[in-house]
């Protein structure tokens, strides 16, 4: 995966081409190894009211739900009910990217809030994450920006970086940037704040893979959707695509 991205960076300055060379390898990696209950896709999700999300690099979806549309380039239109996780992908992440990622996460939370429990601070909510193959800046610069612009009471954003710059490390490692909730006591569920944490790892991609599966299954268990529930959800999404006879035959 790193070699594919490095080749794209070396061969073109077109940001769209470079971006696709980043999101496609990650999407294909997930689809190669995720269990059949989950699928990864690039595109948009739509809410039952018809509100459309921004373009999302990778969505982890509950595969029991059908796709509403699939385009010639492989991008899809998915139901909001089916979205478990979103991943923004960068070939090289910078402090400016982190600031935009947090803004994007707020927009996703706002759209997701149309469904009760999908917005934020609920086990049913969508996990909002980001993934970068390499870092364009030193780790301490990214950490400062992550802590400065992050608003974990309003949204969530975990960032996995596959490789840090050589000047930052002696061995090839990656990191995860994360806000850990701080509880009022060991027995309390009341969150009084969040602590920014940087987790170093020799196998960040493997960690991301296992964390994605674990979080996805916890989310699906908490949502408790039966096949009957899913059938009902499908009817909700079809309602805004169906025209009434009054609309068709206007005088």
Secondary structure, 3 states (H helix, E strand, C coil): CHHHHHHHHHHCCCHHHHHHHHHHHHHHHHHHHCCCCEEEEEEEEECCCCCECCCEEEEEEECCCCCCEECCCCCEEEEHHHEEEEEEEEEEECHHHHHHHHHHHHHHHHHHCCCCCCCCCCCCCCEEEEEEEEECCCHHHHHHHHHHHCCCCCCCCEEEEEECCHHHCCCCCEEEEEEEEEECCCCCCCEEEEEEEEEEECCHHHHHHHHHHHHHHHHHHHHCCCHHHHHHHHHHHHHCCCCCHHHHCCC
